[in-house]
Amino acid sequence: MVEDWKQEVLDKAGIDWVELDEREWIILLLGLNGQAPIIGEHVFHVIFFLYPLAPFDVRPLFLTPFSSGVRKALTSLIRDGLIQRELEVVKGSLVDTYSLTRYGREAYAKLVRKVEGKWLLLSKFVVKPSKTVLEELESLKRTYNGRTPKSLLRAILGKVRGDNAILAARLGEDALDYLRYLLRQYPDLL
C-alpha cells in the first residue's frame, strides 16, 4: 500500500485515487477489448513488460519477458474461479487461452466501477487517470494478443532499433546499445 506521506499529498491535491493489486490488473486486462480472451500466457508477460507502470517485476528471458507475479496472479485467479484456462488450437498450434468466468466478469464490472472517474496510483509514485490507463492497456492487448512468442520477440527487438524509453528503463542503456549492435551485425537474427 502507499506510504502515508504520498496519500496525504494526493489527498491535499484533491486527487481521487485508487491503487490496484496484481490480481486486479489481470482482471482489468482480461475485461478490456470486449472481454476477448488472452491467447497464450506469454502475452500477459509481454504486455506488462511493455507497460512498466503495472506492479509486476518483469524480467527478460532468452525468448520472452517473464514475471513470477503474473504467473502467481493467474494461478490464484484460476484457482478462485475468476479466470478460465482452456487449451485450444489456434492457427494450427495448441495454445492456452485465458478468459473471465461469470464470477470474473462480475469482478471486472465491480473493478471498473471502483476506478471510474478516478486516478490510478502506478508504481507507487505516478498517478494517471484510470481512463488513460485502461485505453493504454486495451491498445497493448489489441496489438499483441494472439501473437506467438517468436512474433512478440521480433516486435520487441524491432523497438530496440528506435529510441524506446520503456526498453531503456527495463534493460538499461548499455544492454540496449549492445542489442542494437547485435542487430546491426546480424540483421537476420530472427
Residue pairs with C-beta under 8 A, 6 or more apart in sequence:
1 19
2 10
2 19
2 121
2 124
3 124
6 121
6 124
6 125
10 17
10 119
10 121
10 127
15 119
15 127
16 117
16 118
16 119
17 118
17 119
17 120
17 121
17 127
18 114
18 115
18 118
18 119
18 120
18 121
18 130
19 120
19 121
20 28
20 55
20 111
20 115
20 120
21 55
22 55
22 56
22 69
22 70
22 72
22 73
23 73
23 76
23 77
23 82
24 111
25 48
25 54
25 55
25 56
25 73
26 44
26 70
26 73
26 74
26 77
26 83
27 77
27 82
27 83
27 100
27 104
27 107
27 108
27 111
28 108
28 111
28 112
28 115
28 134
28 137
29 38
29 44
29 47
29 137
29 141
30 37
30 38
30 83
30 98
30 99
30 100
30 104
30 108
31 100
31 104
31 105
31 108
31 111
31 112
32 134
32 137
32 138
32 141
33 138
33 141
33 142
33 145
35 99
35 100
35 105
35 108
36 141
36 145
37 97
37 98
37 99
38 44
38 97
38 98
38 99
38 141
38 145
39 88
39 90
39 95
39 97
39 145
39 146
40 95
40 96
40 97
40 146
40 147
40 148
40 149
41 70
41 71
41 74
41 96
41 98
42 64
42 149
42 152
43 141
43 144
43 145
43 146
43 147
43 152
44 70
44 74
44 98
45 58
45 64
45 65
45 66
45 67
45 70
46 64
46 65
46 144
46 152
46 156
47 137
47 140
47 141
47 144
48 54
48 56
48 58
48 65
48 67
48 70
49 58
49 60
49 65
49 67
49 156
49 170
50 140
50 144
50 156
50 166
51 136
51 137
51 140
52 58
52 123
52 166
52 169
52 170
53 122
53 123
53 126
53 128
53 133
54 122
55 69
55 123
56 67
56 69
56 70
57 67
57 68
57 69
58 65
58 66
58 67
58 70
58 170
59 65
59 66
59 67
60 66
60 170
60 171
63 149
63 150
63 153
64 149
64 152
64 153
65 156
74 83
74 85
74 98
77 83
77 104
78 84
78 85
80 103
81 101
81 103
81 104
82 100
82 101
82 103
82 104
82 107
83 98
83 99
83 100
83 101
83 104
84 98
84 99
84 100
84 101
84 104
85 96
85 97
85 98
86 96
86 97
86 99
87 94
87 95
87 96
87 97
88 94
88 95
88 96
88 97
89 95
90 97
90 146
93 148
100 107
100 108
115 130
115 134
116 130
117 130
118 129
118 130
119 127
119 128
119 129
119 130
120 127
120 128
120 129
120 130
120 133
121 127
122 128
122 133
144 152
144 155
147 155
150 190
153 190
154 190
156 167
157 179
157 183
157 189
157 190
159 166
159 167
160 167
160 176
160 179
160 180
160 183
161 180
161 183
164 176
167 176
168 176
171 179
182 189
183 189
